[in-house]
Amino acid sequence: MKNRIENASAADLKNGYIFSERATDKAKVYFCLFCPAGYEEGDMYEFGKRFVSAEKAMQLHIRKEHGEVFGNLLEEDKAKTGLTDTQKEFLKNYFSKMTDKEIAEQMDISESTVRYQRYSFKQRAKQAKFILALSELLEEMEQSPGKPAAETDESQKMLDSLFESLSPLVLRTFDFGKNKDKKRMLVLETIAKQFEKGKIYTDKEINAALKEIYSDFATIRRSLVDYGFMQRTDDCRTYWLAQKP
């Protein structure tokens, strides 16, 4: 589930599930962010004495098996949430509709500290909106064709020298001389574009795709991960495109 959480949008996180393509058979599935459960789009599922759609089944599953999405998100580690244990405790109490006095007594802090914690969190939320907007604008800029002509021409010449073919993509060499860092990043960025954003790939699918591009596919696969273009599970069996910071 780690990769699901990391690839989820803010809306997905609020819902507690993500709608994505299953790697094994390309089916569209509602995947739970907190357990392996998944419900395939188009099928009907029995809950109690009624049959419901896949999305409704996922909503009922989360409510029954996991409870409030808020509490489950709070359980994620600091690397994802950016929250300390104290901040998590405060938010948990705040979400449970405790009064300032009750929170202060529960956490052994003053009521003024409670009010400051609430204010501080709301300020962080406002800042996060701006960071998200800026990040999306930067991503759009990087994907747009409007780069300076000189830079575009230089990159195109470099691509032509590094690849035997750009359609289909066939890499000539991964052994770089002058400007090796720039060449390596350009090659990896070009190869990463062959994969779909938000799609989960098995190791076999990654290997098969990279074999068509370069004979030493293992080196390419490892470099895509090492240089932050792709992420993978700890057992190296599942891969996906990394989200840009």
Buried (B, 14 or more C-beta within 10 A) or exposed (E): BEBBBEBBEEEBBEBBBBBBBBBEEEBEBBBBBBEEBBBBEEEEBEEEEEEBBBBBBBBBBBEEEBEBBBBBBBEBEEEEBEBEEEBBBBBBBBEEEBEBEBBBEBBEBEBEBBEEBBEEBEEEEEEEEEEEEEEEEEBEEEEEEEEEEEEEEBBEEBBEEBBEEEEEBEBEBBEBEEEEEEBBBBBBBBBBEEBEEBBBBEBEBBBEBBEEBBEBBEEBBBBBBEBBBBBBBEEEEBBBBBBEE
